[in-house]
Amino acid sequence: MNDKKRLTERRPGRGSDALDEVIRVDHAGEFGAVRIYEGQLAVFERRQDASSTAAVISEMADQEAKHLEPFDRLVLERRVRPTALAPVWHAAGYALGVATALMGPRAAMACTVAVEEVIDEHYAQQIAQEKVQADSELAAALSSFREDELQHRDIALSHDAEAAPGYALLSAAIKTACRTAIKLSEKI
């Protein structure tokens, strides 16, 4: 193999094109969402007065797990390097879930609203990219997942998310953390 071909050949875990970043960051994001819901469920499943909240969160968690599966597959098939920050998102997602659940059902729902509003913007920006539009499998998945995320936001709003104590501050903090996680996970 000549040197020029070796330099341009895609090597496992070394891709840095736009599609690699989309897959890497969305894989990390869906993983983080699963962890948030796992943290919330760890609290709500132990509280008898929160069984209805646990049921709603469990349904959303199941959908997030279904979103993660295709990204797990895409990371392997397309040889995309996952984010090196996965251990951080593992702990941070779970901690955010536990913390918001301990604040009560409304705060847990406020967390969902904040996360899903950021993810809606994020997926819309990705879907608009030419490289994503050219990849019909990825574009279809992102569009479908975006609809699910908007449904999660609406469910959370219907469960009094905006009545959570300190809603504006909590929402702003979670949105800032999500936007930061997105930027970091695209590259790292």
C-alpha positions in Angstrom: 0.0 0.0 0.0 1.4 3.4 -0.9 1.9 6.1 1.6 -0.8 8.4 0.1 -3.5 5.6 0.3 -2.4 4.8 3.9 -2.9 8.4 4.9 -6.3 8.7 3.4 -7.6 5.3 4.4 -10.0 5.4 7.3 -8.7 3.7 10.3 -10.8 2.3 13.2 -11.5 4.9 15.9 -9.7 7.6 14.0 -12.4 9.1 12.0 -13.2 12.8 12.6 -15.6 13.6 9.9 -19.1 15.1 10.5 -20.9 11.8 10.5 -18.5 10.3 13.1 -19.1 13.3 15.3 -22.9 12.9 14.9 -22.7 9.2 15.8 -20.3 9.7 18.7 -22.3 12.6 20.4 -25.7 11.0 19.9 -24.4 7.7 21.2 -23.1 9.5 24.3 -26.4 11.5 24.6 -28.7 8.5 24.5 -26.4 6.7 27.0 -26.6 9.8 29.3 -30.4 9.8 29.0 -30.6 6.1 29.9 -28.5 6.9 33.0 -30.6 9.8 34.0 -33.7 7.7 34.0 -31.9 4.9 35.8 -31.1 7.3 38.6 -34.6 8.6 38.8 -36.1 5.1 38.8 -33.7 4.1 41.6 -35.3 6.7 43.8 -39.0 6.5 42.6 -39.2 2.7 42.6 -38.5 2.8 46.3 -41.2 5.3 47.1 -44.7 4.0 47.3 -46.1 7.5 46.8 -44.3 7.8 43.4 -45.5 4.6 41.6 -47.3 6.6 38.9 -44.2 8.8 38.3 -42.0 5.7 38.2 -44.3 4.2 35.5 -44.1 7.2 33.3 -40.3 7.5 33.7 -40.0 3.8 33.0 -41.8 4.1 29.7 -39.5 7.0 28.6 -36.5 5.1 29.8 -37.5 2.1 27.6 -37.7 4.4 24.6 -34.2 5.9 25.4 -32.8 2.4 25.6 -34.3 1.7 22.2 -32.6 4.8 20.9 -29.3 3.7 22.2 -29.3 0.3 20.5 -28.9 1.7 16.9 -26.1 4.0 18.0 -24.3 1.0 19.7 -24.6 -0.8 16.4 -23.4 2.3 14.3 -20.4 2.8 16.5 -19.3 -0.8 15.8 -20.3 -1.0 12.2 -18.8 2.3 11.1 -15.9 2.0 13.5 -16.5 5.3 15.2 -14.6 6.0 18.3 -17.0 6.5 21.2 -16.5 9.5 23.5 -13.7 9.1 26.0 -16.0 10.8 28.4 -18.4 7.9 28.7 -17.3 7.1 32.3 -18.1 10.8 33.2 -21.5 10.6 31.6 -22.2 7.3 33.3 -21.8 8.8 36.7 -23.1 12.3 35.9 -26.2 11.1 34.2 -27.1 8.8 37.1 -26.3 11.5 39.7 -28.5 14.0 37.8 -31.3 11.5 37.8 -31.0 10.7 41.5 -30.7 14.4 42.4 -33.7 15.5 40.5 -35.8 12.6 41.8 -34.9 13.4 45.3 -36.2 16.9 44.7 -39.5 15.3 43.8 -41.5 14.2 40.8 -41.9 17.7 39.3 -38.2 18.3 39.4 -37.6 15.0 37.7 -40.0 16.0 35.0 -38.3 19.4 34.8 -35.1 17.6 34.1 -36.8 15.8 31.2 -38.1 19.0 29.8 -34.7 20.7 29.9 -32.8 17.8 28.4 -35.4 17.2 25.7 -35.5 20.9 24.6 -31.8 20.9 24.1 -31.9 17.5 22.3 -34.7 18.8 20.0 -32.4 21.7 19.0 -29.4 19.4 18.6 -31.2 16.8 16.5 -32.8 19.5 14.3 -29.3 21.0 13.6 -27.9 17.5 12.8 -30.8 16.6 10.5 -30.2 19.8 8.5 -26.6 18.8 7.8 -26.0 17.7 4.2 -23.9 14.7 5.2 -26.7 13.5 7.5 -29.3 14.1 4.8 -27.2 12.0 2.4 -27.2 9.1 4.9 -30.8 8.0 4.8 -30.5 5.4 7.7 -29.1 8.0 10.0 -31.4 10.8 8.9 -34.5 8.6 9.5 -33.3 7.5 12.9 -32.6 11.1 14.0 -36.0 12.2 12.8 -37.8 9.4 14.6 -35.8 9.9 17.8 -36.4 13.7 17.7 -40.2 13.0 17.6 -39.9 10.7 20.6 -37.9 13.3 22.5 -40.5 16.0 21.9 -43.1 13.5 23.1 -41.1 13.0 26.3 -41.0 16.8 26.8 -44.7 17.0 26.3 -45.3 14.2 28.8 -43.1 15.9 31.4 -44.9 19.2 30.9 -48.2 17.5 31.4 -46.9 16.2 34.7 -46.3 19.7 36.1 -42.6 20.1 35.3 -43.0 23.9 35.3 -44.3 23.8 38.8 -41.0 22.3 40.1 -39.4 24.5 42.8 -36.8 26.7 41.1 -37.9 25.6 37.7 -36.2 28.4 35.7 -32.9 27.9 37.5 -33.0 24.1 37.4 -33.9 24.2 33.7 -31.1 26.7 32.8 -28.5 24.7 34.7 -29.5 21.4 33.1 -29.6 22.9 29.6 -26.1 24.4 30.1 -24.8 21.1 31.3 -26.3 19.3 28.3 -25.0 21.8 25.7 -21.5 21.5 27.3 -21.7 17.7 27.2 -22.7 17.8 23.5 -19.7 20.0 22.6 -17.3 17.9 24.6 -18.6 14.6 23.3 -18.4 15.6 19.7 -14.6 15.8 19.9 -13.4 14.0 22.9 
